Amino acid sequence: MILHGGPALASALLRVTTGYRPALPWIAYTTIRVLGDFLNRDSRVLEFGSGMSTLWYAQRARDVFSTEDNPSWYDRVGRMVKVKGLDNVTHVLAASEEDYFTFMSEDTEGFDLVMVDGSHRSQCVAHAAERVKPGGILYLDNSDKDSAAAGGDMRTAERLAREFAKKSGAQVSEITDFAPAQFFAQQGLCIKLPD
């Protein structure tokens, strides 16, 4: 973890002073390595909350399905996807809260990675966990922070994710590390389903 403090601090300072955004997901460096080793050109990714991660996943997976609920951020990420010519990304602006957390709920193929890193995290976990393929990963980013007023959403999301892991016999890892463009270490909850 300490090893990644330097790159995180340098990229965070560049982000604040120049607007620079490293071409990496803003998740723990350890998680980036784990997911980099895990994803392959046959992988399908479901992402709640788009960003630099969307581009990164698209370079490693067959298909990336990403939803966003912030219109200006959606436009910005959409422009980056277009400039990069990433035709394997389905990037959708959710029209409502329900559209956000039920995104891709009709999909029957399932996903190798479900990344919950945006709004309405507890509802996203509740609706998406069952769509993780055997051997796949459900990742709840920033599980050490609360993402709703009064701190309810993240604690509920974490509880639901842990219940899903227990029911599924999944391996649970708490990953704490620095992340690109961030000043402080953060934690994520990684749930790896058995094959």
Secondary structure by P-SEA (a helix, b strand, c coil): cccaaaaaaaaaaaaaccccccccccccaaaaaaaaacccccbbbbbccccaaaaaaaacccbbbbbbccaaaaaaaaaaaaaaccccccccccccaaaaaaccccccccccbbbccccaaaaaaacccccccccbbbbbccccccccccccaaaaaaaaaaaaaaaabbbbbbcccccccccccbbbbbbbbcc
